[in-house]
Amino acid sequence: MSARVRAPELRGRGWLNTGGRDLKLSNLRGKIVVADFWTFCCVNCLHVLDELRPLEEKYADVLVVIGVHSPKFEHEKDPDALAAAVERYGVHHPVLDDPELDMWQQYAARAWPTLAVIDPEGYVVATMAGEGHAEGLARLIDELVATHEAKGTLHRGDSPYVPPGEPETTLRFPGKAVPLNGGNLLVSDSARHSLVELAPDGETLVRRIGSGERGRDDGPAGAAAFSEPQGLCRLPEHAAEVAGYDLVVADTVNHLLRGVRLSTGEVVTVAGTGRQWRSVVDDHAHDALSVDLSSPWDVAWYDDRVIVAMAGIHQLWWFDPIRRTAGMYAGTTVEALRDGPLAEAWMAQPSGLSVSPDGVRLWIADSETSAVRYVENGVVGTAVGQGLFDFGHVDGPADRALLQHPLGVCALPDGSVLVADTYNGAVRRFDPGIGQVSTVADGLAEPSDLVLTADGGVLVVESAAHRLTRLAPGALSAAGASTVDGPRHRTERKPTEVAAGEVTLDIVFTPAPGQKLDETYGPSTRLVVSASPPKLLLDGAGTGTELSRRLVVDGAVAGGVLQVIAQAATCDADVEHAACHLTRQDWGVPVRVVEGGAARLPLVLRGLDA
């Protein structure tokens, strides 16, 4: 029997959502604690926040979730930015600020997100990497409740969570915006789960579409409900007439697309089931209301249909409002930067879309690679950006320029594109004609979108300032732009040292309590392996059904990133009408090839007892 592991004490720069009180594990003795290691740029971490909400409600008197914020990007180390993110994403539990990743290291976290389960006596009993663990967590919590109630070590009571006050503002963390006929603007008011129509001044409230409460109800403007909506797309008149609505909304946390009739504010669901996509990649057209989506973040009319930035699975999808069908458009679900034909390209959390005035090019804000990408003639290309771990604020030639987690783009009539460089608090401009990047404006609070108005002006959705801001006249001219040579950053995740030659990749999978592998529809497991650079692997790349794979690593390559996707199908064991489940996880594993390195690389698909 392995020794029990005492949970390390929780220490950091400060606490949020505790009313100013510092928490210690001794304060939580008698409760089941889930430490959620997250970073607010990461869409998978946001998925876990939503998976934890029903558990926090169901087990309110025995469970305490502690968010441990361990940042990736430099901007995420800012305590004010963290406080804004906690409000923006509706985090209703205590959060520990861990800017130097001290707790991350003490709890041996290796990926965002990671969950550590601590029992009422203060011992770590399970760790879980990735998302999709809600059912397994519920079963584990039930077991811990039964065990510790019998032992007398479970203490029921209230959570230490103390809600902060909510300021009075017209908008709260607006996400995206579109101009309407007549000069008004429609804005996704993400933290208030609604859409807001503003007068041309960008300030005066005209109407609100949505109840303002988190939900997923269709119906009239005052009763309809969204959950953190983001992107908005006006349909062409011919498509709107057939579809019966004028506007498509990326209802992000509901994993839905919604249609809005602007004359009445009526809302209807047009794509998605409300379930998060966890499946296999295919190129088929599906009935739009029968297909699962994953955190749609923006929408744009391109290639005679709505293109969806599917941030949750690092792809672009398409939606046809006339045929009422949907399917995958670009990307493989591998999270990385690789150009090429639509079906082979790699993206990382695409979050902003804009179409060139001639309709030829679709610009993409690929946030996790801090890149500006584009689609043209069936190929994905990169205009600015280096990869998942390189970011900064550097202007100049596009092949050297750096951004930091951009969320929005706006194509201009002259062929250039503006970028909402979110974590740099700046608006940047890329001019393809000369291949240069410049800074148009800075000092902004997390700009997330840009809108070109009918008079040629530009409005910035300044999300963390809860407002729209107009760029100064002349800012887009060559004289108005500036050249910044700021810091360059690289996220240094400690690489795994592997040996040249044969290396065994093992995916360790343990079904959740009460579940078993399900072979009903064929092999229950699937493993996809690739590498960046591709020459890192001499053999072993590709797709198979075994969770163990022989890799051959090229000793002439110093290192790189192994891209691994694993999934397993399970069903409830020994019950009538068993429910089926699909566990899926992807990893980008930095490796360094060294003499004497590991000949076995284990990755955990489902959390194991510590």
SETI-614680 format. One record per residue (C-alpha): residue number from 1; residue in one letter; x, y, z. Coordinates in steps of 0.001 Angstrom, whole numbers. Layout:
<robas>
> n;res;c1;c2;c3
> NUM;a;X;Y;Z
...
</robas>
This chain:
<robas>
> n;res;c1;c2;c3
> 1;m;0;0;0
> 2;s;1458;3401;-996
> 3;a;2001;6082;1644
> 4;r;-639;8772;1955
> 5;v;437;12177;642
> 6;r;-239;15200;2837
> 7;a;-1495;18169;811
> 8;p;1030;21052;695
> 9;e;-105;24224;2440
> 10;l;-1765;26801;170
> 11;r;445;29896;-94
> 12;g;521;32679;-2665
> 13;r;566;36411;-3282
> 14;g;-3009;36875;-2109
> 15;w;-6590;35608;-2088
> 16;l;-9720;36662;-3947
> 17;n;-13359;35965;-3055
> 18;t;-12626;35518;654
> 19;g;-13494;38990;1945
> 20;g;-9789;39757;2464
> 21;r;-9103;36651;4537
> 22;d;-6134;34333;3924
> 23;l;-7130;30671;3939
> 24;k;-5122;27730;5213
> 25;l;-5805;24050;4766
> 26;s;-6453;23838;8508
> 27;n;-9426;26193;7937
> 28;l;-10815;23626;5483
> 29;r;-10303;20508;7576
> 30;g;-13419;18376;7516
> 31;k;-14303;19457;3957
> 32;i;-13528;17843;621
> 33;v;-11305;20298;-1254
> 34;v;-10762;20434;-5012
> 35;a;-7774;22598;-5942
> 36;d;-8274;23764;-9531
> 37;f;-4975;24831;-11134
> 38;w;-5988;27153;-13958
> 39;t;-4947;30156;-16016
> 40;f;-7520;32529;-17425
> 41;c;-6253;32489;-21027
> 42;c;-6924;28752;-21320
> 43;v;-10253;27674;-22797
> 44;n;-9883;24193;-21282
> 45;c;-9603;25836;-17863
> 46;l;-12780;27791;-18582
> 47;h;-14516;24527;-19481
> 48;v;-13520;23115;-16083
> 49;l;-14958;26171;-14295
> 50;d;-18292;25373;-15944
> 51;e;-18018;21658;-15159
> 52;l;-17446;22485;-11474
> 53;r;-20485;24784;-11108
> 54;p;-23106;22020;-10699
> 55;l;-20816;20095;-8321
> 56;e;-20363;23196;-6169
> 57;e;-24141;23558;-5998
> 58;k;-24884;19865;-5369
> 59;y;-22231;19423;-2659
> 60;a;-22340;22949;-1235
> 61;d;-22129;21837;2405
> 62;v;-19207;19392;2014
> 63;l;-17161;20599;-984
> 64;v;-14867;23631;-1264
> 65;v;-13309;24450;-4621
> 66;i;-10129;26521;-4456
> 67;g;-8967;28070;-7699
> 68;v;-5171;28232;-7835
> 69;h;-4320;30676;-10595
> 70;s;-975;29683;-12125
> 71;p;-416;31985;-15131
> 72;k;1007;31258;-18571
> 73;f;1186;34763;-20071
> 74;e;2937;37754;-18531
> 75;h;-318;39754;-18435
> 76;e;-1958;37037;-16343
> 77;k;506;37748;-13536
> 78;d;-1098;41158;-13008
> 79;p;-3294;40908;-9867
> 80;d;-5810;43397;-11280
> 81;a;-6129;41343;-14464
> 82;l;-6719;38236;-12355
> 83;a;-9390;39995;-10298
> 84;a;-11098;41051;-13535
> 85;a;-10975;37501;-14890
> 86;v;-12484;36076;-11706
> 87;e;-15456;38409;-12128
> 88;r;-15611;38014;-15917
> 89;y;-15946;34225;-15760
> 90;g;-18256;34092;-12761
> 91;v;-15813;32298;-10438
> 92;h;-17832;31767;-7244
> 93;h;-15177;30196;-5038
> 94;p;-11965;31361;-3351
> 95;v;-8998;31932;-5660
> 96;l;-5325;31840;-4652
> 97;d;-2967;34027;-6710
> 98;d;74;31869;-7563
> 99;p;2058;34156;-9936
> 100;e;5362;32260;-9749
> 101;l;3706;28814;-10033
> 102;d;4952;27775;-6591
> 103;m;1786;25818;-5766
> 104;w;1718;24434;-9328
> 105;q;5152;22927;-8684
> 106;q;4396;21685;-5157
> 107;y;1307;19851;-6392
> 108;a;3283;18517;-9407
> 109;a;853;19947;-11959
> 110;r;1978;19405;-15542
> 111;a;-860;20820;-17610
> 112;w;-3562;23479;-17591
> 113;p;-6004;22597;-16120
> 114;t;-5140;20170;-13302
> 115;l;-7402;19202;-10394
> 116;a;-6133;17924;-7053
> 117;v;-8665;16346;-4662
> 118;i;-7922;16682;-943
> 119;d;-9859;14604;1578
> 120;p;-11320;15945;4881
> 121;e;-8169;14869;6742
> 122;g;-5891;16884;4456
> 123;y;-4492;14169;2164
> 124;v;-4300;14305;-1631
> 125;v;-6404;11380;-2858
> 126;a;-6545;12056;-6624
> 127;t;-5171;14281;-9366
> 128;m;-6835;14831;-12736
> 129;a;-5373;16611;-15745
> 130;g;-7516;18151;-18456
> 131;e;-11268;18514;-18622
> 132;g;-14255;16183;-18643
> 133;h;-13925;14874;-15077
> 134;a;-17270;15997;-13628
> 135;e;-18833;12532;-13464
> 136;g;-15720;10934;-12028
> 137;l;-15427;13735;-9471
> 138;a;-19048;13295;-8399
> 139;r;-18514;9570;-7793
> 140;l;-15299;10225;-5882
> 141;i;-16977;12889;-3735
> 142;d;-19824;10466;-2934
> 143;e;-17250;7882;-1815
> 144;l;-15369;10409;322
> 145;v;-18599;11654;1915
> 146;a;-19609;8109;2865
> 147;t;-16153;7212;4198
> 148;h;-15561;10325;6264
> 149;e;-19102;10605;7559
> 150;a;-18664;7100;8953
> 151;k;-15303;8086;10478
> 152;g;-16684;11306;11915
> 153;t;-14144;13398;9993
> 154;l;-16624;15118;7667
> 155;h;-17857;18526;8814
> 156;r;-20782;20033;6933
> 157;g;-21168;23785;6679
> 158;d;-20871;26877;4527
> 159;s;-18114;27668;2037
> 160;p;-15490;30347;2805
> 161;y;-16498;32097;-455
> 162;v;-17372;35786;-20
> 163;p;-18907;37412;-3132
> 164;p;-17450;40770;-4169
> 165;g;-19672;43763;-4913
> 166;e;-20738;44321;-8538
> 167;p;-20209;47865;-9868
> 168;e;-22968;49617;-11798
> 169;t;-21940;49929;-15447
> 170;t;-23932;49685;-18679
> 171;l;-21637;46932;-19952
> 172;r;-19728;44293;-18006
> 173;f;-16818;42677;-19854
> 174;p;-18204;43182;-23363
> 175;g;-16775;40707;-25868
> 176;k;-17614;41540;-29493
> 177;a;-19637;44138;-31394
> 178;v;-21234;44708;-34818
> 179;p;-22681;47857;-36431
> 180;l;-26406;47926;-37190
> 181;n;-28328;49816;-39833
> 182;g;-28716;53433;-38823
> 183;g;-25435;53565;-36900
> 184;n;-26396;51779;-33704
> 185;l;-24137;49059;-32321
> 186;l;-24913;45623;-30916
> 187;v;-22515;44387;-28242
> 188;s;-22214;41012;-26530
> 189;d;-22345;41886;-22822
> 190;s;-20608;38676;-21833
> 191;a;-20538;38830;-18038
> 192;r;-24207;39876;-17980
> 193;h;-25171;37078;-20388
> 194;s;-26998;39315;-22836
> 195;l;-26742;41506;-25920
> 196;v;-26870;45297;-25628
> 197;e;-27860;47737;-28360
> 198;l;-26162;51114;-28024
> 199;a;-26704;54405;-29827
> 200;p;-24028;55575;-32309
> 201;d;-22156;57307;-29467
> 202;g;-21289;53825;-28136
> 203;e;-22613;54723;-24675
> 204;t;-26365;55331;-24658
> 205;l;-28404;52197;-23923
> 206;v;-31161;51508;-26465
> 207;r;-32274;48011;-25416
> 208;r;-31078;44753;-23932
> 209;i;-31704;41329;-25483
> 210;g;-31586;38635;-22833
> 211;s;-32665;38398;-19227
> 212;g;-29176;39103;-17893
> 213;e;-29111;35781;-16018
> 214;r;-26983;32824;-17107
> 215;g;-29166;30312;-18977
> 216;r;-30111;28894;-22394
> 217;d;-33730;29845;-22969
> 218;d;-35142;30838;-26357
> 219;g;-37963;33356;-26645
> 220;p;-38652;37087;-26582
> 221;a;-35912;39586;-25804
> 222;g;-36742;39949;-22117
> 223;a;-36971;36226;-21392
> 224;a;-34234;34722;-23564
> 225;a;-31020;33662;-21839
> 226;f;-27379;33278;-22888
> 227;s;-24205;32144;-21122
> 228;e;-21214;34401;-21734
> 229;p;-22010;35222;-25392
> 230;q;-19183;36458;-27580
> 231;g;-19155;36732;-31396
> 232;l;-21904;38353;-33503
> 233;c;-22481;38062;-37266
> 234;r;-25046;39859;-39437
> 235;l;-26429;37568;-42141
> 236;p;-26731;38793;-45739
> 237;e;-30311;39787;-46565
> 238;h;-30991;36755;-48756
> 239;a;-29833;34358;-46027
> 240;a;-31695;36207;-43269
> 241;e;-34936;36101;-45242
> 242;v;-34782;32309;-45611
> 243;a;-33418;31630;-42114
> 244;g;-35989;33808;-40343
> 245;y;-33447;35735;-38246
> 246;d;-30879;38455;-38939
> 247;l;-27971;37774;-36619
> 248;v;-25980;34743;-35393
> 249;v;-24549;34779;-31864
> 250;a;-21716;32603;-30568
> 251;d;-23259;31578;-27227
> 252;t;-19909;30454;-25909
> 253;v;-20452;28693;-22590
> 254;n;-23719;27120;-23767
> 255;h;-21810;25602;-26746
> 256;l;-24561;26899;-29040
> 257;l;-25204;29245;-31927
> 258;r;-28283;31420;-31449
> 259;g;-30280;33355;-34015
> 260;v;-31737;36818;-33274
> 261;r;-34475;38643;-35182
> 262;l;-33394;42251;-34778
> 263;s;-36849;43792;-35268
> 264;t;-38235;42041;-32179
> 265;g;-35235;40700;-30254
> 266;e;-36633;37151;-30525
> 267;v;-33941;34517;-29855
> 268;v;-33863;30952;-31214
> 269;t;-31254;28191;-31023
> 270;v;-29916;27427;-34520
> 271;a;-26948;25095;-33956
> 272;g;-25627;22833;-31216
> 273;t;-27080;20497;-28635
> 274;g;-25687;22291;-25595
> 275;r;-23265;19418;-25024
> 276;q;-19544;20055;-25423
> 277;w;-17941;18359;-28450
> 278;r;-15834;15311;-27533
> 279;s;-15774;13142;-30605
> 280;v;-13707;12264;-33668
> 281;v;-12876;14606;-36518
> 282;d;-14943;14139;-39676
> 283;d;-15675;16168;-42804
> 284;h;-19405;15442;-43013
> 285;a;-22304;17874;-42955
> 286;h;-24529;17386;-39907
> 287;d;-27977;18590;-38949
> 288;a;-27049;21791;-37123
> 289;l;-29210;21074;-34073
> 290;s;-27846;17548;-33647
> 291;v;-24132;18329;-33551
> 292;d;-22115;19165;-30428
> 293;l;-20053;22382;-30415
> 294;s;-17204;23539;-28158
> 295;s;-16906;27143;-26981
> 296;p;-17714;28998;-30213
> 297;w;-15997;32378;-29753
> 298;d;-16601;34348;-32923
> 299;v;-18609;34135;-36167
> 300;a;-18210;35688;-39630
> 301;w;-19880;35378;-43044
> 302;y;-17307;33894;-45450
> 303;d;-17397;31396;-48288
> 304;d;-21232;31770;-48447
> 305;r;-21822;30539;-44901
> 306;v;-21125;31389;-41289
> 307;i;-17600;30445;-40203
> 308;v;-17277;29713;-36488
> 309;a;-14090;30160;-34448
> 310;m;-14424;26995;-32364
> 311;a;-11974;27990;-29653
> 312;g;-12665;24956;-27473
> 313;i;-11235;22470;-29985
> 314;h;-8802;24680;-31938
> 315;q;-10726;24565;-35201
> 316;l;-12917;26571;-37538
> 317;w;-16376;25172;-38287
> 318;w;-19055;26235;-40761
> 319;f;-22798;26733;-40318
> 320;d;-25271;27051;-43196
> 321;p;-28366;28940;-41964
> 322;i;-30285;28119;-45145
> 323;r;-29688;24346;-45214
> 324;r;-29485;24300;-41394
> 325;t;-26374;22141;-41440
> 326;a;-22962;22460;-39788
> 327;g;-19562;20816;-39959
> 328;m;-15808;21202;-39578
> 329;y;-14050;23718;-41828
> 330;a;-10373;23844;-40817
> 331;g;-8029;22373;-38232
> 332;t;-7386;18944;-36741
> 333;t;-8039;19734;-33019
> 334;v;-4262;19631;-32394
> 335;e;-3353;22785;-30463
> 336;a;-321;24300;-32183
> 337;l;721;26484;-35107
> 338;r;1063;24796;-38482
> 339;d;27;26152;-41852
> 340;g;-1330;24166;-44770
> 341;p;-4539;22909;-46386
> 342;l;-7661;23498;-44290
> 343;a;-7959;19898;-43111
> 344;e;-4296;19688;-42051
> 345;a;-3642;23028;-40348
> 346;w;-3109;23383;-36620
> 347;m;-4600;26263;-34638
> 348;a;-4773;27212;-30977
> 349;q;-7933;28768;-29596
> 350;p;-9048;30875;-32574
> 351;s;-11039;33712;-31011
> 352;g;-11559;36465;-33579
> 353;l;-12620;36561;-37247
> 354;s;-12861;39272;-39907
> 355;v;-13331;39115;-43676
> 356;s;-11421;41318;-46123
> 357;p;-13660;43814;-47986
> 358;d;-13262;41838;-51225
> 359;g;-14369;38639;-49454
> 360;v;-11207;36769;-50463
> 361;r;-9370;36448;-47158
> 362;l;-10621;35436;-43687
> 363;w;-8422;36874;-40949
> 364;i;-8105;34943;-37665
> 365;a;-6922;35957;-34194
> 366;d;-5324;32692;-33033
> 367;s;-5018;33597;-29391
> 368;e;-2930;30850;-27758
> 369;t;-218;31062;-30441
> 370;s;-338;34874;-30164
> 371;a;-752;34883;-33921
> 372;v;-2657;36457;-36785
> 373;r;-3605;33712;-39226
> 374;y;-5700;33729;-42399
> 375;v;-7635;31486;-44769
> 376;e;-7349;32051;-48513
> 377;n;-7795;29661;-51454
> 378;g;-8346;26679;-49170
> 379;v;-5122;27145;-47200
> 380;v;-4397;28400;-43665
> 381;g;-1406;30750;-43433
> 382;t;309;32782;-40718
> 383;a;927;36524;-41038
> 384;v;2311;37211;-37545
> 385;g;3217;34793;-34753
> 386;q;5828;32247;-33709
> 387;g;3998;29515;-31787
> 388;l;2411;28460;-28521
> 389;f;5152;29681;-26184
> 390;d;6513;32855;-27826
> 391;f;4875;36212;-27177
> 392;g;5632;39862;-26442
> 393;h;5126;43391;-27763
> 394;v;7483;43798;-30708
> 395;d;6761;45727;-33918
> 396;g;8610;45693;-37218
> 397;p;8957;42951;-39828
> 398;a;6114;40451;-39475
> 399;d;8452;37468;-39172
> 400;r;9968;39025;-36007
> 401;a;6918;40774;-34551
> 402;l;5240;39435;-31426
> 403;l;1718;39738;-29985
> 404;q;290;38552;-26654
> 405;h;-2972;36564;-26764
> 406;p;-4973;38603;-29316
> 407;l;-8744;38075;-29310
> 408;g;-9949;40215;-32203
> 409;v;-9174;41306;-35775
> 410;c;-10698;43864;-38121
> 411;a;-9984;43934;-41867
> 412;l;-9570;47445;-43291
> 413;p;-10443;48719;-46793
> 414;d;-6757;49206;-47689
> 415;g;-6040;45467;-47256
> 416;s;-4379;45762;-43844
> 417;v;-5786;44317;-40637
> 418;l;-6141;45713;-37124
> 419;v;-5504;43384;-34203
> 420;a;-6978;43605;-30717
> 421;d;-3729;42628;-28970
> 422;t;-5553;41791;-25788
> 423;y;-2879;40997;-23213
> 424;n;-632;43831;-24415
> 425;g;-3536;46266;-24002
> 426;a;-2922;47516;-27529
> 427;v;-4296;47837;-31044
> 428;r;-1766;46666;-33626
> 429;r;-1832;46947;-37431
> 430;f;-402;44484;-39927
> 431;d;192;45775;-43441
> 432;p;613;42835;-45851
> 433;g;1880;45151;-48588
> 434;i;5098;45937;-46722
> 435;g;5053;43027;-44245
> 436;q;5218;45327;-41217
> 437;v;3507;45395;-37815
> 438;s;2979;48669;-35927
> 439;t;1242;49808;-32757
> 440;v;-1798;52036;-33327
> 441;a;-2871;52526;-29697
> 442;d;-1859;51217;-26285
> 443;g;-2817;51642;-22650
> 444;l;-6139;49875;-23266
> 445;a;-7811;47431;-20855
> 446;e;-7919;44041;-22579
> 447;p;-9271;45056;-25999
> 448;s;-11205;42092;-27407
> 449;d;-12685;43339;-30709
> 450;l;-12621;46184;-33210
> 451;v;-15484;47649;-35245
> 452;l;-15184;49685;-38428
> 453;t;-18014;52233;-38444
> 454;a;-19843;53626;-41462
> 455;d;-17942;56938;-41203
> 456;g;-14569;55141;-41375
> 457;g;-13878;55344;-37673
> 458;v;-12777;52465;-35457
> 459;l;-14330;51491;-32141
> 460;v;-12430;49261;-29727
> 461;v;-14295;46886;-27423
> 462;e;-12271;47636;-24304
> 463;s;-13447;44634;-22380
> 464;a;-11851;45071;-18953
> 465;a;-12833;48763;-18933
> 466;h;-16464;47799;-19719
> 467;r;-16826;50240;-22597
> 468;l;-16354;51004;-26277
> 469;t;-13497;53393;-27068
> 470;r;-13081;55338;-30324
> 471;l;-9603;55488;-31829
> 472;a;-8296;58976;-32420
> 473;p;-8644;60308;-35994
> 474;g;-5461;59664;-37920
> 475;a;-4370;56804;-35696
> 476;l;-4426;54441;-38673
> 477;s;-2154;56574;-40820
> 478;a;1552;55882;-41074
> 479;a;2204;59036;-39052
> 480;g;-208;57938;-36347
> 481;a;1339;54522;-35781
> 482;s;4396;53842;-33668
> 483;t;7041;51153;-33574
> 484;v;7478;49349;-30267
> 485;d;10458;47140;-29501
> 486;g;9207;45756;-26225
> 487;p;10005;42619;-24283
> 488;r;10061;39161;-25797
> 489;h;8736;36339;-23644
> 490;r;8842;32611;-23902
> 491;t;6814;30338;-21643
> 492;e;9355;27823;-20429
> 493;r;7646;24614;-19445
> 494;k;10290;22198;-18216
> 495;p;10861;19751;-21080
> 496;t;10798;16016;-20581
> 497;e;14183;14495;-21361
> 498;v;13846;11518;-23693
> 499;a;16373;9198;-25236
> 500;a;17131;9034;-28932
> 501;g;15800;5892;-30577
> 502;e;12914;3859;-29213
> 503;v;10642;5496;-26642
> 504;t;7415;3928;-25414
> 505;l;4468;6299;-25076
> 506;d;1956;4944;-22553
> 507;i;-1434;6567;-21966
> 508;v;-2525;5570;-18474
> 509;f;-6308;5355;-18346
> 510;t;-8463;4334;-15415
> 511;p;-12232;4537;-15922
> 512;a;-14118;6624;-13385
> 513;p;-15564;4652;-10464
> 514;g;-18570;2659;-11654
> 515;q;-17566;2759;-15338
> 516;k;-15947;284;-17730
> 517;l;-14480;455;-21230
> 518;d;-17192;309;-23898
> 519;e;-16540;-1764;-27041
> 520;t;-20150;-1556;-28295
> 521;y;-19314;508;-31371
> 522;g;-15797;-753;-32007
> 523;p;-12459;-113;-30264
> 524;s;-12935;1841;-27057
> 525;t;-9685;3791;-27270
> 526;r;-7937;6004;-29824
> 527;l;-4486;7601;-29885
> 528;v;-3187;10249;-32306
> 529;v;476;11289;-32225
> 530;s;2342;13961;-34189
> 531;a;5403;16120;-33582
> 532;s;6630;19661;-34133
> 533;p;8992;19667;-35923
> 534;p;7709;16556;-37737
> 535;k;11256;15221;-38194
> 536;l;11509;14753;-34407
> 537;l;9752;11402;-34924
> 538;l;11248;8893;-37312
> 539;d;8397;6503;-36548
> 540;g;5256;6376;-34412
> 541;a;3265;9327;-35732
> 542;g;-304;8663;-36810
> 543;t;-3577;7257;-35503
> 544;g;-4260;3916;-33797
> 545;t;-6479;2232;-31227
> 546;e;-3875;1098;-28687
> 547;l;-3006;3403;-25790
> 548;s;641;2347;-25969
> 549;r;2807;3377;-28905
> 550;r;6410;2705;-29932
> 551;l;8027;5970;-30992
> 552;v;11392;6360;-32676
> 553;v;13007;9690;-31791
> 554;d;15591;11218;-34119
> 555;g;18784;11856;-32162
> 556;a;19819;14498;-34703
> 557;v;16954;16748;-33527
> 558;a;17597;18592;-30267
> 559;g;13954;18637;-29203
> 560;g;10455;19796;-29964
> 561;v;6862;19216;-28936
> 562;l;5006;15924;-29057
> 563;q;1329;16472;-29844
> 564;v;-749;13667;-28314
> 565;i;-4527;13177;-28440
> 566;a;-6052;10259;-26541
> 567;q;-9645;9287;-25958
> 568;a;-11500;6408;-24333
> 569;a;-15172;5375;-24489
> 570;t;-16731;4054;-21287
> 571;c;-20191;3144;-20038
> 572;d;-21752;2684;-16618
> 573;a;-21066;-789;-15282
> 574;d;-23685;-3258;-14084
> 575;v;-26695;-983;-14494
> 576;e;-29719;-1146;-16763
> 577;h;-29804;1524;-19508
> 578;a;-26134;2373;-18913
> 579;a;-25023;5865;-19918
> 580;c;-22070;6208;-22293
> 581;h;-19153;8586;-21790
> 582;l;-16182;9773;-23863
> 583;t;-13003;10944;-22135
> 584;r;-10665;12966;-24356
> 585;q;-7444;14812;-23628
> 586;d;-4755;16450;-25744
> 587;w;-1239;17315;-24688
> 588;g;1600;19378;-26114
> 589;v;4606;17785;-24410
> 590;p;7911;19716;-24729
> 591;v;10778;17215;-25032
> 592;r;14545;17463;-25152
> 593;v;16556;14640;-26682
> 594;v;19515;13742;-24441
> 595;e;21759;10795;-23813
> 596;g;20378;8801;-20912
> 597;g;16906;10323;-21317
> 598;a;13712;8424;-20554
> 599;a;12751;5487;-22731
> 600;r;9148;5608;-21491
> 601;l;6761;8551;-21510
> 602;p;3599;8037;-19407
> 603;l;627;10413;-19674
> 604;v;-2518;10184;-17559
> 605;l;-5841;10371;-19406
> 606;r;-7992;9969;-16312
> 607;g;-7038;10909;-12770
> 608;l;-5537;8166;-10655
> 609;d;-5312;7778;-6892
> 610;a;-2242;9655;-5773
</robas>
